[in-house]
Amino acid sequence: MQCYALAAGGQAGVVRMLELLEDEVQRCLGLLGVTSFAELDRSCLHPAAPVTVPHVLSAFPLLRIEDYRY
């Protein structure tokens, strides 16, 4: 779907999308207390417990997350 939106906006749409992405990356880096990707390390990563247990009405009830852990 996003491909169609970018195509409809043409070059100006692509430029605006990249501006939004740059702004979001800068904001997220700032919230982490760094100014560049080079400053990121493992201390920025923390495991998060699931909010709810998957069930039949979940978006992906049969997805086994354990299979995709590193």
Secondary structure, 3 states (H helix, E strand, C coil): CHHHHHHHHHHHHHHHHHHHHHHHHHHHHHHCCCCCHHHCCHHHCCCCCCCCCCCCCCCCCCCCHHHHCC
